[in-house]
Amino acid sequence: MAEMVYYYDGSFEGFLCCIFDSYANKEVLTAIYRDEDFVPTLFASRVIQTNQDHANRVYRKVVKCSPYTASLLQKGFLTCLPEKELYMYRLVVKLLREGPGFLRNFSDETLHPVAKAVQHLMGEAHLLKGFVRFSELGGVLGSEIAPKNRVLPVLRSHFCARYQNEKFFIYDRTHQEALFYAAGKAVIRPLVDFQMAPPDETEATYRILWKRFYDTIAIKERYNPKCRMTNMPKRYWSTMTEFQGEEHFKAQSSPAAGSVPGAPAGISAPGKRPERGPSVPESAL
Amino acid sequence: MDVLEKLTVLTDAAKYDAACTSSGGSRSARKGYIGNTSSSVAGCCHSFSADGRCVTLLKVLLTNHCVYDCKYCVNRRSNDTKRAAFTPEELADLTINFYRRNYIEGLFLSSGVFRSPDYTTELMIRALRLLREQYRFNGYIHAKAIPGTSPELVEQLGLLADRLSVNIELPSEAGLKTLAPEKTKQAILTPMRQIQTRNQQNQEELVKYRHAPKFAPAGQSTQLIVGATRDTDLHILRLTQGLYDRYHLKRVFYSAYVPVVEHALLPAKDVKPPLLREHRLYQADWLLRFYGFRAEELLDERNPDFDPRVDPKCSWALAHLEFFPVEVNTADYESLLRIPGVGVTSARRILSARRSGRLHIDDLRKLGVVMKRAQYFLTASGKVPEGLRFTQDSLLRGLIAAELPSLPQQEAVQLSLFDSVG
């Protein structure tokens, strides 16, 4: 069997077609690259055309052999593992050759790199379920993240269920794409060079409140920066409200109309027992 | 006083409560409501504070006014500190707006005892009801049940909250008598028992009627302060075990006592909180809940406290060398779990992997086994790791060295002190 380098269009279907064509042409793949990463090589190479039918056939076959592998392929495709296509290709080849028995062994040399990368993806997505910070601007919640893996498809169901009555978006700075959600519909679209707008009065107030809460909750006798860094690596800090500089907490546009919680007006004088709190912004109801 | 200042005072007063988890609830989103509870078993951490503790809930007191005078507490009546109280509206507004921005997973509401336990609980119920019904909050709520509250009010609180907790605070009745004279063991255990029976009853109701109102679906937890009294680790661990067995608690939290006040009956103010001891207790707590250990196996009357140098599982292994080495290809799940460095996940992976072929030493690291501890205690296909030689003495040294880098710096100083003594 001839050794070959394949180029595909970067889509999941395109990747499945690489597997299809490698069988159809009786070729063993030594590398799989995306079109845009094209570099002229001395090795024999082939550009694969994406064909939905072929992709479906490969996927159905994998699901039939092992649904677990199918989910590994889907998730593995989102990971930041270098040469992930090649690792996943070898996984499929081994599955079709030997059957699903080896999948029980997590330390299997073909399975382990893919399973490990998927674990990394799911771990990062789990952390980001907590670390995503939204800002409200004109009734829309927006946030920005900079993950290593493409976590948006994994995060989609979590945030769409949680904020089903809101309009929101999450912008992935690393992969230049964004998840948009409104009225029960969610889409992930490429988005280049996006800049967050500065906060208005209300937004700035809640940012200040949160920062104060975060600073107060720590017990100084137990100060343990190493433990914090282990649980929350520093690369996440750049998009989290509590670690931003002063500029982040200053309102830039004209103050929102109406009473805002946290503003001194509407709160009973100190010393007296509080009776009624400030009015509630309509958006909270 | 504005909301920012109230938040500061009431957070500062609430921060010594260790419990801050959002686990155990699985409420899906509802139309017209905001939020759900995390589907993950472990809950969801939204941040980590400078002391490395997870921030998942908005942890505040409703008020820090208190009629009690517990010696160890910052909010005691005789302490000269700034007092504040949230109105239900302020609290609901903060919770909703923090939640929408994904700052938090929900609310952790506790309170100082204002006038009486019943009156305080009524205030808490009013705040939670506003949040649930008017603001339509569907996220996680953890509420404190105050000892001495009447059962009817605990019942109402449980229908609004996901998790309830009653703090035991001091591990022995003698401790309670000297440091918290207004509290009794009985007053603490009564609501705990009520929550447990009501929870069981609720499970049965839910089988019969799918839409029966849920009573504290995420169960109950409690907290013990470690280091304020002279109670031994054995005493604390036995108490913990009893709480898991008899009261079906989801979690017992340990809080290293931070000296906040000078008092003849308490450790001096310059004493450091016993963080390492707290750490060892948590490790032992995990052994009780997930590893099938019993308190009596880990400690006994002759050794009533944990060895600070090695973790409780290593301690147990060192005292039971006849149990080792364990052959990973043939041992059952329970025996695998007894090996230091093998956890629930890696033990399951070993069980699954050996069905497809014999395991070798090199595979174990990939399966998630922590070999720097496990290497002394196992064999794979009859072999030990290459080049491994050890005696009983060097074994202990090896285990201490293996854990040292993962302990915080100040603990390392404590360790070297112990070394020079021993």
Chai-1 contact restraints between the chains, C-beta under 6 A:
chainA,res_idxA,chainB,res_idxB,connection_type,confidence,min_distance_angstrom,max_distance_angstrom,comment,restraint_id
A,G101,B,S356,contact,1.0,0.0,6.0,A-B,restraint_1
A,F102,B,S356,contact,1.0,0.0,6.0,A-B,restraint_2
A,R104,B,S352,contact,1.0,0.0,6.0,A-B,restraint_3
A,R104,B,R355,contact,1.0,0.0,6.0,A-B,restraint_4
A,R104,B,S356,contact,1.0,0.0,6.0,A-B,restraint_5
A,N105,B,A353,contact,1.0,0.0,6.0,A-B,restraint_6
A,N105,B,S356,contact,1.0,0.0,6.0,A-B,restraint_7
A,F106,B,R349,contact,1.0,0.0,6.0,A-B,restraint_8
A,F106,B,A353,contact,1.0,0.0,6.0,A-B,restraint_9
A,F106,B,L367,contact,1.0,0.0,6.0,A-B,restraint_10
A,S107,B,D363,contact,1.0,0.0,6.0,A-B,restraint_11
A,S107,B,K366,contact,1.0,0.0,6.0,A-B,restraint_12
A,S107,B,L367,contact,1.0,0.0,6.0,A-B,restraint_13
A,H112,B,K366,contact,1.0,0.0,6.0,A-B,restraint_14
A,K129,B,C44,contact,1.0,0.0,6.0,A-B,restraint_15
A,G130,B,C44,contact,1.0,0.0,6.0,A-B,restraint_16
A,G130,B,C45,contact,1.0,0.0,6.0,A-B,restraint_17
A,G130,B,H46,contact,1.0,0.0,6.0,A-B,restraint_18
A,V132,B,N102,contact,1.0,0.0,6.0,A-B,restraint_19
A,F134,B,R101,contact,1.0,0.0,6.0,A-B,restraint_20
A,F134,B,N102,contact,1.0,0.0,6.0,A-B,restraint_21
A,A161,B,A29,contact,1.0,0.0,6.0,A-B,restraint_22
A,A161,B,N36,contact,1.0,0.0,6.0,A-B,restraint_23
A,R162,B,G35,contact,1.0,0.0,6.0,A-B,restraint_24
A,R162,B,N36,contact,1.0,0.0,6.0,A-B,restraint_25
A,Q164,B,A29,contact,1.0,0.0,6.0,A-B,restraint_26
A,Y206,B,N97,contact,1.0,0.0,6.0,A-B,restraint_27
A,L209,B,L7,contact,1.0,0.0,6.0,A-B,restraint_28
A,W210,B,Y103,contact,1.0,0.0,6.0,A-B,restraint_29
A,R212,B,T8,contact,1.0,0.0,6.0,A-B,restraint_30
A,F213,B,L7,contact,1.0,0.0,6.0,A-B,restraint_31
A,F213,B,T11,contact,1.0,0.0,6.0,A-B,restraint_32
A,T216,B,T8,contact,1.0,0.0,6.0,A-B,restraint_33
A,T216,B,T11,contact,1.0,0.0,6.0,A-B,restraint_34
A,T216,B,D12,contact,1.0,0.0,6.0,A-B,restraint_35
A,I217,B,T11,contact,1.0,0.0,6.0,A-B,restraint_36
A,I217,B,K15,contact,1.0,0.0,6.0,A-B,restraint_37
A,I217,B,S49,contact,1.0,0.0,6.0,A-B,restraint_38
A,A218,B,S49,contact,1.0,0.0,6.0,A-B,restraint_39
A,A218,B,A50,contact,1.0,0.0,6.0,A-B,restraint_40
A,A218,B,D51,contact,1.0,0.0,6.0,A-B,restraint_41
A,I219,B,K15,contact,1.0,0.0,6.0,A-B,restraint_42
A,I219,B,D51,contact,1.0,0.0,6.0,A-B,restraint_43
A,E221,B,V258,contact,1.0,0.0,6.0,A-B,restraint_44
A,E221,B,P273,contact,1.0,0.0,6.0,A-B,restraint_45
A,R222,B,D51,contact,1.0,0.0,6.0,A-B,restraint_46
A,Y223,B,A50,contact,1.0,0.0,6.0,A-B,restraint_47
A,Y223,B,D51,contact,1.0,0.0,6.0,A-B,restraint_48
A,N224,B,D51,contact,1.0,0.0,6.0,A-B,restraint_49
A,N224,B,G52,contact,1.0,0.0,6.0,A-B,restraint_50
A,N224,B,P408,contact,1.0,0.0,6.0,A-B,restraint_51
A,K226,B,P408,contact,1.0,0.0,6.0,A-B,restraint_52
A,C227,B,G52,contact,1.0,0.0,6.0,A-B,restraint_53
A,R228,B,F48,contact,1.0,0.0,6.0,A-B,restraint_54
A,R228,B,G52,contact,1.0,0.0,6.0,A-B,restraint_55
A,N231,B,F48,contact,1.0,0.0,6.0,A-B,restraint_56
A,M232,B,F48,contact,1.0,0.0,6.0,A-B,restraint_57
A,P261,B,D93,contact,1.0,0.0,6.0,A-B,restraint_58
A,G262,B,V3,contact,1.0,0.0,6.0,A-B,restraint_59
A,P264,B,D2,contact,1.0,0.0,6.0,A-B,restraint_60
A,I267,B,D2,contact,1.0,0.0,6.0,A-B,restraint_61
A,P270,B,M1,contact,1.0,0.0,6.0,A-B,restraint_62
A,P274,B,T87,contact,1.0,0.0,6.0,A-B,restraint_63
A,G277,B,T87,contact,1.0,0.0,6.0,A-B,restraint_64
A,G277,B,E89,contact,1.0,0.0,6.0,A-B,restraint_65
A,G277,B,E90,contact,1.0,0.0,6.0,A-B,restraint_66
A,V280,B,D93,contact,1.0,0.0,6.0,A-B,restraint_67
A,A284,B,I96,contact,1.0,0.0,6.0,A-B,restraint_68
